[in-house]
Amino acid sequence: MCGISGFLSYSGFNAEEGIQIAKKMANALTHRGPDSSGEWVDSDAGIALSHRRLSILDLSDAGNQPMISISGRYALVFNGEIYNHLDIRKEIELFTKVLWRGHSDTETLLAGFEYWGFEKTIKKTVGTFGLALWDKKNRNLTLARDRVGEKPLYYGWQGNSFLFGSELKALSVHKSFTNEIEHSVLESYLKYGYISAPLSIYKGIFKLLPGSSICISTQQKISTYPEPVAYWSLEKVVNTGLKNPYTGDDTEAINLLEEMLIRSVKLQSNSDVPLGAFLSGGIDSSLVVALLQSVSPKKIKTYTIGFEEKKYNEATYAEAIAKHIGTDHTTLYLSEKDIISSIPEINSIYDEPFCDSSASLMVSRLARNDVTVALSGDGGDETFCGYSAYPSFNNIWNKVNNIPMPIRMAISKFILTMPASIISASLSPILKLLDKSTSIPSGIRVQQLANAMLSKRHSDFFYLMKTNGGIENSLLNKKYRQENKKNNEDLFELNDFMSSILYYDTKDYLSGDILVKADRMSMSVGLENRAPLLDHRIIEFAWRLPLDMKFRSGVAKWPLRQVLSRYVPQKLVDRPKMGFNLPTSEWIRGPLQDYVEDSLSADKIYKEGFFDVDNVQQMLKQHMSGKYNWQSPLMRLAAFQSWSDSR
């Protein structure tokens, strides 16, 4: 994994100046690529490419970037790994003689682009990437991102310059960068803790959608944004899978899934540097570790984080699994002090507002002591129906959806006119589910339920149920409350609720939250994170499996559990998944109090001008008094303020 950056200026530029700017952009990504750097410019064409390298394959200079194709037509900067690049090489060699300079996947891509062209080559890849390709002949720039969004790629016009890079840090050091906040994303951020693609925190800067590419030609007008072109579409995968369901029996399906998982793990364990794996003790990471050890000739290194608070500690389960599988396991136990001291650093790593409690940085740093590549279990929940809230939300939706809309409208009005205490008592099971172990005011939950009753689409109902009842809008400065955009309006509906929310979470939550966290935390310490469960062929197969196989008789991720049972006794993993989560809900009134109160001081809120001072202060007082638990919005506000302070 590496960091890429660059810019395109139609008017051209001085070559020396272009090199210096490109170098400055690349150096902002040194953490992503500590091993070497490179720049390439064509001042007449107005293009500059830069690169920071984390050497994984072909550690020699033959793997350095930017890399120029043999013919000289293409220049490429590439962040990621093409796991099947050796197979692609063999296919190219069947049709033409190639004098390979090294054995990097970057060189393989360039040869493919020359022989097949961009689209055909990119569709052949199995991997994760963000790339920028300059075509000297046609004078155009192509940006592309991997299918599910494991690797980031930002782009946008700033003045007369088109900027791009793996992280916003690279774009922000360009002289044309304006640093203007996109106010329309603030409410969405407060609701979910991240900013969904294609938007970013800055005006005019976008995230390239997963599975797509864009092409900027010097023939286009300045400030023109071409529509992204999908070379792989999750929507098409879902529709195709549902129309062509798997017809084999359970045993055949499990055998086939195991074969696909082993193939993916083998491909992703290809590395010229030391490799290990994260082990949380849950289904997904345990499965990846078990398969990795089964194909490895020596003990693999595994890593987990433990907490001193026993009720949050999962390390003992991970240690038991590691012992059974036979890995070389390391556990790092964290104290409250360790977590609290890391918060400022974590906020500085994300270059736009982001809030997701996790010990990912600590476990990445732990692994980096020994290895440069670590496999993880990311993607299993979204692909195989693993989240515990799914069946509960599904049950509520089915009951609500069976009520004719006129009656639902009447019930909604009735709910809003009755005292909140009475409604809370009569609907306590539903409200308890919505509370998610918090004590948000019942009146807000009643309002949320009333709105959800009127939902006609799965997506509307799902997102209403996941948020804090619309309280986020009231936290915004009044002048921004009407601006906020919804990024999920294009989500299509499936016949059943469970399939729909699997699609929504894969499309948005996985790429916008889970994979952002995995990428930024690992790359901040120069560690490559690989996720075998996100091989697109596994995702495609999963969507062919019947829903009652993925979630069978109340058991989530049933197919993954069946494969895992062939390697690990069921008793070691038959428990609720915890993951690398932090107990922030209990810390805000204690060791995190100074951090939260300082971040959300009235002076800071007023100075920034994005949020409503009175409403934020009221929420803070309610939480600190113990009357309500406003963990999510308070931590998201604090993370935003910390990010704002560092920019």
C-alpha positions as CSV (number, residue, x, y, z in Angstrom):
1,M,0.0,0.0,0.0
2,C,1.1,3.5,-0.7
3,G,0.0,7.1,-1.1
4,I,-0.7,8.8,-4.4
5,S,-1.2,12.4,-5.3
6,G,-1.0,14.9,-8.2
7,F,-2.7,17.6,-10.1
8,L,-3.7,18.7,-13.6
9,S,-3.4,22.3,-14.9
10,Y,-4.7,23.0,-18.4
11,S,-2.4,26.0,-18.7
12,G,0.7,24.1,-17.9
13,F,3.4,25.1,-15.4
14,N,7.1,25.5,-14.8
15,A,8.6,22.1,-14.5
16,E,10.7,22.8,-11.4
17,E,7.7,24.4,-9.7
18,G,5.6,21.4,-10.6
19,I,8.1,18.9,-9.2
20,Q,8.2,20.9,-5.9
21,I,4.5,21.0,-5.5
22,A,4.1,17.3,-6.4
23,K,6.8,16.5,-3.9
24,K,5.1,18.5,-1.2
25,M,1.8,16.7,-1.9
26,A,3.5,13.3,-1.7
27,N,5.4,14.2,1.5
28,A,2.0,14.9,3.2
29,L,1.4,11.1,2.8
30,T,4.8,9.9,4.1
31,H,3.0,7.8,6.7
32,R,1.4,5.8,3.9
33,G,4.7,5.2,2.2
34,P,7.8,5.5,4.3
35,D,10.1,3.6,2.1
36,S,10.6,5.9,-0.9
37,S,9.1,8.7,-3.0
38,G,8.9,9.8,-6.6
39,E,7.6,12.5,-8.8
40,W,6.9,12.8,-12.5
41,V,5.7,15.8,-14.5
42,D,4.9,16.8,-18.0
43,S,4.9,20.6,-17.7
44,D,3.6,21.2,-21.2
45,A,0.6,18.9,-20.7
46,G,0.1,20.3,-17.2
47,I,0.2,17.0,-15.4
48,A,2.1,16.1,-12.2
49,L,2.1,12.7,-10.5
50,S,3.7,11.9,-7.1
51,H,4.0,8.8,-5.0
52,R,5.0,7.6,-1.5
53,R,5.9,3.9,-1.4
54,L,5.4,1.2,1.2
55,S,7.3,-1.7,-0.4
56,I,5.4,-5.0,-0.3
57,L,6.0,-6.6,-3.7
58,D,9.3,-6.2,-5.6
59,L,11.4,-4.4,-3.0
60,S,13.9,-3.3,-5.6
61,D,13.9,0.1,-7.5
62,A,12.1,-1.7,-10.3
63,G,8.9,-1.2,-8.3
64,N,9.3,2.5,-7.7
65,Q,6.6,4.9,-8.9
66,P,5.5,7.0,-10.8
67,M,6.0,4.2,-13.4
68,I,6.1,4.7,-17.1
69,S,4.9,2.1,-19.5
70,I,7.4,0.5,-22.0
71,S,6.0,2.5,-24.9
72,G,6.1,5.7,-22.9
73,R,2.4,6.3,-23.5
74,Y,1.2,5.8,-19.9
75,A,2.4,7.1,-16.5
76,L,0.9,5.5,-13.4
77,V,0.7,6.0,-9.7
78,F,-0.9,3.2,-7.8
79,N,-1.9,2.6,-4.2
80,G,-3.0,-0.9,-3.4
81,E,-2.4,-4.6,-4.3
82,I,-3.5,-6.6,-7.3
83,Y,-3.5,-10.0,-5.8
84,N,-3.9,-11.9,-9.1
85,H,-1.3,-9.9,-11.0
86,L,0.9,-13.0,-11.7
87,D,-2.1,-14.6,-13.5
88,I,-2.6,-11.4,-15.5
89,R,1.0,-11.5,-16.4
90,K,0.8,-15.0,-17.7
91,E,-2.3,-14.1,-19.8
92,I,-0.4,-11.1,-21.3
93,E,2.6,-13.4,-22.1
94,L,0.3,-15.7,-24.1
95,F,-0.3,-12.9,-26.7
96,T,2.8,-10.7,-26.7
97,K,6.4,-10.7,-25.6
98,V,7.0,-8.5,-22.6
99,L,10.4,-7.6,-21.2
100,W,9.6,-7.3,-17.6
101,R,11.7,-4.9,-15.6
102,G,10.7,-6.4,-12.2
103,H,7.8,-8.3,-10.6
104,S,5.6,-5.6,-9.2
105,D,1.8,-5.5,-9.7
106,T,2.2,-1.9,-10.9
107,E,4.2,-3.0,-13.9
108,T,1.6,-5.7,-14.6
109,L,-1.2,-3.1,-14.7
110,L,0.8,-0.9,-17.1
111,A,1.3,-3.8,-19.4
112,G,-2.4,-4.6,-19.3
113,F,-3.3,-1.1,-20.1
114,E,-1.1,-1.1,-23.1
115,Y,-2.3,-4.4,-24.4
116,W,-6.1,-4.4,-23.5
117,G,-6.8,-0.9,-22.6
118,F,-8.0,0.5,-19.2
119,E,-11.5,-1.0,-18.8
120,K,-10.7,-4.6,-19.8
121,T,-7.6,-4.6,-17.7
122,I,-9.3,-3.2,-14.6
123,K,-12.1,-5.8,-14.8
124,K,-9.5,-8.6,-14.7
125,T,-8.1,-7.5,-11.4
126,V,-8.7,-9.0,-8.0
127,G,-7.5,-6.5,-5.5
128,T,-7.7,-3.2,-3.7
129,F,-6.5,0.1,-5.2
130,G,-6.7,3.8,-5.9
131,L,-4.9,4.8,-9.0
132,A,-4.2,7.7,-11.4
133,L,-3.3,7.0,-15.0
134,W,-2.0,9.6,-17.4
135,D,-2.5,8.9,-21.1
136,K,0.1,10.9,-23.0
137,K,-1.4,10.1,-26.4
138,N,-5.0,11.2,-25.6
139,R,-3.9,13.8,-23.0
140,N,-6.4,12.6,-20.3
141,L,-6.2,11.5,-16.7
142,T,-8.1,8.4,-15.4
143,L,-8.8,7.9,-11.7
144,A,-10.1,4.5,-10.5
145,R,-10.9,2.9,-7.2
146,D,-11.4,-0.7,-6.1
147,R,-14.8,-2.4,-6.1
148,V,-15.8,-2.0,-2.4
149,G,-13.8,1.0,-1.5
150,E,-10.9,-0.5,0.6
151,K,-8.5,2.2,-0.7
152,P,-9.4,6.0,-0.7
153,L,-9.2,8.4,-3.5
154,Y,-10.2,12.1,-3.4
155,Y,-10.4,14.5,-6.3
156,G,-11.8,17.9,-7.3
157,W,-11.3,21.3,-8.9
158,Q,-9.7,24.1,-6.8
159,G,-9.4,27.2,-9.0
160,N,-7.8,26.2,-12.3
161,S,-6.2,23.0,-10.9
162,F,-7.7,19.5,-10.7
163,L,-6.3,17.9,-7.6
164,F,-6.3,14.2,-6.5
165,G,-4.8,12.1,-3.8
166,S,-5.2,9.2,-1.4
167,E,-5.9,11.5,1.5
168,L,-7.1,15.1,1.9
169,K,-3.8,15.9,3.5
170,A,-2.2,15.8,0.1
171,L,-4.7,18.1,-1.6
172,S,-4.7,20.6,1.3
173,V,-1.0,21.5,0.7
174,H,-1.5,22.5,-2.9
175,K,-1.4,26.3,-3.4
176,S,-4.9,26.3,-5.0
177,F,-6.7,24.5,-2.1
178,T,-9.3,26.8,-0.6
179,N,-10.1,24.9,2.6
180,E,-13.8,25.8,2.4
181,I,-16.2,23.6,4.5
182,E,-19.1,21.9,2.8
183,H,-21.8,22.7,5.3
184,S,-24.3,20.4,3.7
185,V,-22.6,17.3,5.1
186,L,-22.7,18.3,8.7
187,E,-26.1,16.8,9.7
188,S,-25.2,13.5,8.0
189,Y,-21.9,13.4,9.8
190,L,-23.6,14.0,13.2
191,K,-26.1,11.2,12.4
192,Y,-23.6,8.5,11.3
193,G,-20.2,9.6,12.4
194,Y,-18.7,9.7,8.9
195,I,-19.3,11.5,5.6
196,S,-20.6,9.3,2.8
197,A,-19.2,9.2,-0.7
198,P,-19.2,11.0,-3.0
199,L,-19.2,14.0,-0.7
200,S,-16.3,15.2,1.5
201,I,-15.9,17.9,4.2
202,Y,-14.6,20.4,1.6
203,K,-16.5,22.2,-1.1
204,G,-15.5,21.0,-4.6
205,I,-13.7,17.9,-3.3
206,F,-15.2,14.5,-3.7
207,K,-14.6,10.8,-2.9
208,L,-14.5,8.6,-6.0
209,L,-17.2,6.0,-5.7
210,P,-16.1,2.4,-5.2
211,G,-16.0,0.3,-8.3
212,S,-15.8,3.3,-10.6
213,S,-13.5,5.5,-12.6
214,I,-13.5,9.1,-14.0
215,C,-11.6,10.5,-16.9
216,I,-10.5,14.2,-17.1
217,S,-9.5,15.3,-20.6
218,T,-7.7,18.5,-21.4
219,Q,-10.5,19.0,-24.0
220,Q,-13.0,19.5,-21.2
221,K,-13.8,22.8,-19.6
222,I,-12.2,23.8,-16.3
223,S,-14.4,22.9,-13.3
224,T,-16.2,20.2,-15.3
225,Y,-16.9,17.0,-13.3
226,P,-17.5,14.0,-15.5
227,E,-19.9,11.3,-14.1
228,P,-18.1,8.3,-12.6
229,V,-18.4,5.2,-14.8
230,A,-18.9,1.9,-12.9
231,Y,-16.8,-1.0,-14.0
232,W,-18.3,-3.1,-11.1
233,S,-21.7,-2.3,-9.6
234,L,-22.9,-3.7,-6.3
235,E,-26.5,-3.0,-7.4
236,K,-26.0,-5.3,-10.5
237,V,-24.3,-7.9,-8.3
238,V,-27.3,-7.9,-6.0
239,N,-29.8,-8.1,-8.8
240,T,-27.9,-10.8,-10.6
241,G,-27.5,-12.9,-7.5
242,L,-31.2,-12.7,-6.5
243,K,-32.3,-13.6,-10.0
244,N,-29.8,-16.5,-10.2
245,P,-29.8,-18.0,-6.8
246,Y,-27.5,-20.9,-5.8
247,T,-29.4,-24.1,-6.2
248,G,-27.0,-26.6,-4.6
249,D,-27.5,-28.1,-1.2
250,D,-26.0,-26.8,2.1
251,T,-22.9,-29.1,2.0
252,E,-22.1,-28.1,-1.6
253,A,-22.5,-24.4,-0.7
254,I,-20.2,-24.6,2.3
255,N,-17.6,-26.6,0.4
256,L,-17.6,-24.0,-2.4
257,L,-17.4,-21.1,0.0
258,E,-14.5,-22.8,1.8
259,E,-12.6,-23.2,-1.5
260,M,-13.2,-19.5,-2.4
261,L,-12.1,-18.4,1.1
262,I,-8.9,-20.4,0.9
263,R,-8.2,-19.1,-2.6
264,S,-8.7,-15.5,-1.3
265,V,-6.5,-16.0,1.7
266,K,-3.7,-17.6,-0.4
267,L,-3.8,-14.7,-2.8
268,Q,-3.7,-12.1,-0.1
269,S,-0.9,-13.8,1.7
270,N,1.4,-13.1,-1.2
271,S,4.1,-10.7,0.1
272,D,7.8,-10.0,0.0
273,V,7.7,-8.7,3.6
274,P,6.6,-10.2,6.9
275,L,2.8,-10.9,7.2
276,G,0.5,-11.5,10.1
277,A,-3.2,-11.1,11.0
278,F,-5.6,-9.4,13.4
279,L,-7.5,-11.7,15.7
280,S,-10.4,-10.3,17.7
281,G,-11.9,-13.7,18.6
282,G,-15.0,-13.2,16.6
283,I,-16.2,-15.3,13.6
284,D,-14.7,-13.3,10.8
285,S,-11.2,-12.8,12.1
286,S,-11.0,-16.3,13.5
287,L,-11.9,-17.7,10.1
288,V,-9.3,-15.7,8.3
289,V,-6.6,-16.7,10.8
290,A,-7.6,-20.3,10.7
291,L,-7.4,-20.5,6.9
292,L,-4.2,-18.4,6.8
293,Q,-2.5,-20.8,9.3
294,S,-3.8,-23.8,7.3
295,V,-2.0,-22.7,4.2
296,S,1.1,-21.4,5.9
297,P,4.2,-23.6,6.4
298,K,5.1,-21.8,9.6
299,K,3.4,-20.3,12.6
300,I,1.7,-17.0,11.6
301,K,1.8,-14.0,13.9
302,T,-1.6,-12.8,15.3
303,Y,-2.5,-9.8,17.3
304,T,-5.3,-8.6,19.6
305,I,-6.1,-5.8,22.0
306,G,-7.4,-6.4,25.5
307,F,-9.0,-4.1,28.0
308,E,-8.4,-4.0,31.7
309,E,-12.2,-3.7,32.2
310,K,-13.3,-7.3,32.1
311,K,-16.8,-6.8,30.6
312,Y,-15.2,-5.2,27.5
313,N,-12.3,-7.6,27.3
314,E,-12.3,-10.0,24.4
315,A,-8.7,-10.9,24.5
316,T,-9.1,-14.2,26.4
317,Y,-11.4,-15.6,23.6
318,A,-8.8,-14.6,21.0
319,E,-6.0,-16.2,23.0
320,A,-8.0,-19.4,23.3
321,I,-8.6,-19.5,19.5
322,A,-4.9,-18.6,18.8
323,K,-3.9,-21.5,21.1
324,H,-6.1,-24.0,19.3
325,I,-5.1,-22.9,15.8
326,G,-1.4,-22.7,16.8
327,T,-0.4,-19.1,16.0
328,D,2.3,-17.0,17.5
329,H,0.0,-14.7,19.3
330,T,0.5,-11.3,21.0
331,T,-2.0,-9.5,23.2
332,L,-1.6,-5.9,24.3
333,Y,-3.7,-4.8,27.3
334,L,-4.8,-1.2,27.3
335,S,-5.8,1.0,30.3
336,E,-8.1,4.0,30.3
337,K,-5.0,6.2,30.3
338,D,-3.7,4.5,27.2
339,I,-6.9,5.2,25.3
340,I,-7.4,8.7,26.5
341,S,-3.9,9.8,25.6
342,S,-4.3,8.4,22.1
343,I,-7.5,10.5,21.2
344,P,-5.7,13.6,19.9
345,E,-3.5,11.4,17.7
346,I,-6.4,9.5,16.3
347,N,-8.3,12.7,15.4
348,S,-5.2,14.0,13.6
349,I,-5.0,10.8,11.5
350,Y,-8.4,11.3,9.9
351,D,-8.3,14.3,7.6
352,E,-12.0,14.9,7.7
353,P,-14.5,14.5,10.6
354,F,-14.8,10.9,11.6
355,C,-16.0,9.2,14.8
356,D,-15.9,5.5,15.4
357,S,-14.7,4.1,18.8
358,S,-12.1,1.5,18.1
359,A,-8.6,0.3,19.2
360,S,-7.6,-0.2,15.5
361,L,-4.7,2.2,15.9
362,M,-3.3,0.4,18.9
363,V,-3.6,-3.1,17.3
364,S,-2.1,-1.8,14.0
365,R,0.9,-0.3,15.9
366,L,1.3,-3.6,17.8
367,A,1.4,-5.6,14.6
368,R,3.8,-3.2,12.9
369,N,6.5,-4.1,15.4
370,D,6.8,-7.5,13.6
371,V,5.0,-7.4,10.2
372,T,4.3,-5.0,7.3
373,V,1.1,-6.7,6.2
374,A,-1.9,-7.8,8.3
375,L,-5.0,-9.7,7.3
376,S,-8.3,-8.8,8.9
377,G,-11.9,-10.1,9.0
378,D,-13.5,-6.9,7.7
379,G,-16.6,-7.4,5.5
380,G,-18.1,-10.5,7.0
381,D,-21.0,-8.8,8.8
382,E,-22.2,-6.8,5.7
383,T,-21.8,-9.7,3.3
384,F,-23.2,-12.5,5.5
385,C,-25.8,-10.7,7.6
386,G,-23.8,-10.5,10.9
387,Y,-25.1,-7.4,12.7
388,S,-27.3,-8.2,15.7
389,A,-29.7,-5.4,15.0
390,Y,-30.7,-6.7,11.6
391,P,-33.4,-9.3,12.7
392,S,-34.9,-6.9,15.3
393,F,-35.3,-4.1,12.7
394,N,-36.6,-6.7,10.2
395,N,-39.3,-7.8,12.7
396,I,-40.4,-4.3,13.4
397,W,-40.5,-3.4,9.7
398,N,-42.6,-6.5,8.8
399,K,-45.2,-5.6,11.5
400,V,-45.3,-1.9,10.5
401,N,-45.4,-2.7,6.8
402,N,-48.4,-5.0,7.1
403,I,-50.5,-2.1,8.4
404,P,-52.2,-0.1,5.6
405,M,-50.8,3.3,5.1
406,P,-54.0,5.3,6.1
407,I,-54.0,3.4,9.5
408,R,-50.2,3.9,9.9
409,M,-50.8,7.7,9.4
410,A,-53.5,7.7,12.0
411,I,-51.2,5.7,14.4
412,S,-48.4,8.2,13.8
413,K,-50.6,11.1,14.6
414,F,-51.9,9.4,17.7
415,I,-48.4,8.6,18.9
416,L,-47.5,12.3,18.6
417,T,-50.5,13.5,20.5
418,M,-50.3,11.2,23.5
419,P,-48.0,11.9,26.5
420,A,-44.6,10.4,25.9
421,S,-44.6,8.5,29.2
422,I,-47.7,6.6,28.2
423,I,-46.4,5.8,24.7
424,S,-43.0,4.8,26.2
425,A,-44.7,2.3,28.5
426,S,-46.9,0.7,25.9
427,L,-44.1,0.5,23.3
428,S,-41.2,-0.2,25.6
429,P,-39.9,-3.2,23.7
430,I,-39.5,-1.2,20.5
431,L,-38.1,1.8,22.4
432,K,-35.6,-0.3,24.2
433,L,-34.3,-1.6,20.9
434,L,-34.0,2.0,19.6
435,D,-32.2,3.1,22.7
436,K,-29.3,0.7,21.9
437,S,-28.2,0.7,25.6
438,T,-28.6,4.5,25.9
439,S,-31.1,6.6,27.7
440,I,-32.1,9.1,25.0
441,P,-35.2,11.1,26.0
442,S,-38.4,9.0,25.3
443,G,-40.0,12.0,23.6
444,I,-37.3,11.9,20.9
445,R,-37.7,8.1,20.5
446,V,-41.5,8.5,20.2
447,Q,-41.0,11.1,17.5
448,Q,-38.6,8.8,15.7
449,L,-41.1,5.9,15.9
450,A,-43.9,8.1,14.6
451,N,-41.7,9.1,11.6
452,A,-40.7,5.5,11.0
453,M,-44.3,4.5,10.8
454,L,-44.7,6.6,7.7
455,S,-41.8,5.1,5.8
456,K,-42.6,3.6,2.4
457,R,-39.0,2.4,1.6
458,H,-36.7,0.1,3.5
459,S,-34.0,2.7,3.3
460,D,-36.1,5.4,4.9
461,F,-37.2,3.1,7.8
462,F,-33.6,1.7,8.3
463,Y,-31.9,5.1,8.5
464,L,-34.6,6.6,10.7
465,M,-34.2,3.7,13.2
466,K,-30.4,4.0,13.2
467,T,-30.2,7.7,14.1
468,N,-30.9,9.6,17.2
469,G,-34.4,10.7,16.3
470,G,-33.5,13.8,14.3
471,I,-31.8,15.5,17.2
472,E,-28.7,16.1,15.0
473,N,-30.4,18.9,13.0
474,S,-31.1,21.0,16.2
475,L,-27.4,20.9,17.0
476,L,-26.5,22.8,13.8
477,N,-26.2,26.5,13.6
478,K,-29.6,27.7,12.4
479,K,-28.3,29.0,9.1
480,Y,-27.1,25.5,8.1
481,R,-30.2,23.5,9.1
482,Q,-31.8,23.6,5.6
483,E,-28.7,22.9,3.6
484,N,-28.0,19.3,4.4
485,K,-27.9,16.7,1.6
486,K,-28.9,13.1,1.8
487,N,-26.4,10.8,0.1
488,N,-28.7,7.7,0.1
489,E,-31.5,8.9,-2.1
490,D,-30.3,6.6,-5.0
491,L,-30.5,3.4,-3.0
492,F,-32.8,0.9,-4.6
493,E,-35.3,-1.3,-3.0
494,L,-35.3,-5.1,-2.8
495,N,-38.2,-7.3,-2.1
496,D,-37.3,-8.1,1.5
497,F,-36.0,-5.8,4.3
498,M,-33.0,-7.9,5.3
499,S,-31.5,-8.0,1.8
500,S,-32.1,-4.2,1.5
501,I,-30.2,-3.4,4.6
502,L,-27.4,-5.7,3.7
503,Y,-27.1,-3.8,0.5
504,Y,-27.3,-0.4,2.2
505,D,-24.6,-1.2,4.8
506,T,-22.3,-2.7,2.2
507,K,-22.7,0.3,-0.1
508,D,-22.4,3.0,2.5
509,Y,-21.4,1.9,6.0
510,L,-18.7,-0.6,5.0
511,S,-16.9,1.8,2.6
512,G,-17.7,5.0,4.5
513,D,-16.9,3.8,8.0
514,I,-15.4,0.4,8.5
515,L,-12.9,0.5,5.6
516,V,-12.0,4.1,6.3
517,K,-11.0,3.2,9.8
518,A,-9.1,0.2,8.7
519,D,-7.2,2.1,6.0
520,R,-6.3,5.2,8.0
521,M,-5.3,3.5,11.2
522,S,-3.1,0.9,9.6
523,M,-1.5,3.2,7.0
524,S,-0.8,5.8,9.8
525,V,1.9,3.4,11.0
526,G,2.9,2.0,7.6
527,L,1.0,-1.2,7.8
528,E,-0.9,-2.8,5.0
529,N,-4.4,-4.1,5.9
530,R,-5.8,-6.8,3.7
531,A,-9.4,-8.2,3.9
532,P,-9.8,-11.6,2.3
533,L,-13.6,-11.7,2.9
534,L,-13.9,-8.7,0.5
535,D,-12.7,-10.5,-2.5
536,H,-15.4,-9.5,-5.0
537,R,-16.0,-13.1,-6.1
538,I,-17.0,-14.0,-2.5
539,I,-19.4,-11.0,-2.4
540,E,-20.9,-12.1,-5.7
541,F,-21.3,-15.7,-4.4
542,A,-22.8,-14.5,-1.1
543,W,-25.6,-12.6,-3.0
544,R,-26.5,-15.8,-4.7
545,L,-27.1,-17.6,-1.4
546,P,-30.6,-17.6,-0.1
547,L,-31.2,-15.2,2.8
548,D,-32.3,-18.1,5.1
549,M,-28.8,-19.6,4.6
550,K,-27.0,-16.5,5.6
551,F,-29.3,-16.0,8.6
552,R,-30.6,-19.4,9.6
553,S,-32.8,-20.1,12.6
554,G,-31.6,-17.0,14.4
555,V,-27.9,-17.7,13.7
556,A,-26.1,-14.9,11.8
557,K,-23.4,-15.6,9.3
558,W,-24.4,-19.3,9.2
559,P,-22.2,-20.2,6.2
560,L,-19.0,-18.7,7.7
561,R,-19.7,-20.5,10.9
562,Q,-20.0,-23.8,9.1
563,V,-16.6,-23.3,7.4
564,L,-15.0,-22.1,10.7
565,S,-16.3,-25.2,12.5
566,R,-14.0,-27.3,10.4
567,Y,-11.0,-25.6,12.0
568,V,-12.2,-24.3,15.4
569,P,-14.6,-25.9,18.0
570,Q,-17.9,-24.2,18.0
571,K,-17.7,-23.5,21.8
572,L,-14.8,-21.2,21.2
573,V,-16.7,-18.8,19.0
574,D,-20.3,-19.3,19.8
575,R,-20.9,-15.9,21.5
576,P,-21.8,-12.4,20.6
577,K,-19.1,-10.5,18.7
578,M,-17.5,-7.5,20.4
579,G,-14.6,-6.4,18.1
580,F,-12.0,-3.8,19.0
581,N,-14.5,-1.5,20.6
582,L,-13.9,1.1,23.4
583,P,-16.1,1.6,26.4
584,T,-16.6,5.3,25.7
585,S,-20.1,5.4,27.0
586,E,-18.9,4.9,30.5
587,W,-15.8,7.2,30.1
588,I,-17.4,10.5,29.0
589,R,-18.4,11.4,32.6
590,G,-15.0,10.2,33.9
591,P,-11.6,10.1,32.2
592,L,-12.9,11.6,28.9
593,Q,-14.7,14.5,30.6
594,D,-12.0,17.1,30.2
595,Y,-11.5,16.2,26.5
596,V,-15.3,16.4,25.8
597,E,-15.9,19.6,27.8
598,D,-12.8,21.3,26.3
599,S,-13.8,20.3,22.8
600,L,-17.4,21.5,23.2
601,S,-16.7,24.7,25.2
602,A,-19.1,27.5,24.4
603,D,-16.2,29.7,23.1
604,K,-15.0,27.0,20.7
605,I,-18.5,26.2,19.4
606,Y,-19.2,29.9,18.9
607,K,-15.9,30.6,17.2
608,E,-16.3,27.8,14.7
609,G,-19.9,28.8,13.9
610,F,-21.1,25.4,12.7
611,F,-23.2,24.4,15.6
612,D,-25.8,25.8,17.9
613,V,-24.1,26.9,21.2
614,D,-27.1,26.7,23.4
615,N,-28.3,23.3,22.2
616,V,-24.9,21.7,22.4
617,Q,-24.3,23.1,25.9
618,Q,-27.7,21.8,27.0
619,M,-27.0,18.3,25.7
620,L,-23.6,18.4,27.4
621,K,-25.2,19.3,30.7
622,Q,-27.8,16.6,30.4
623,H,-25.2,14.0,29.8
624,M,-22.9,15.1,32.6
625,S,-25.7,15.2,35.1
626,G,-26.6,11.6,34.3
627,K,-30.1,12.5,33.2
628,Y,-29.5,11.2,29.6
629,N,-26.8,9.4,27.7
630,W,-25.9,11.5,24.6
631,Q,-22.7,9.5,23.9
632,S,-23.0,9.3,20.1
633,P,-23.7,13.0,19.3
634,L,-21.3,14.3,21.9
635,M,-18.4,12.2,20.7
636,R,-19.1,13.1,17.1
637,L,-19.2,16.8,18.0
638,A,-16.0,16.5,20.0
639,A,-14.3,14.6,17.1
640,F,-15.4,17.3,14.7
641,Q,-14.0,20.1,17.0
642,S,-10.7,18.2,17.4
643,W,-10.4,17.8,13.6
644,S,-11.3,21.5,13.1
645,D,-8.6,22.5,15.6
646,S,-5.9,20.5,13.7
647,R,-6.6,21.7,10.2
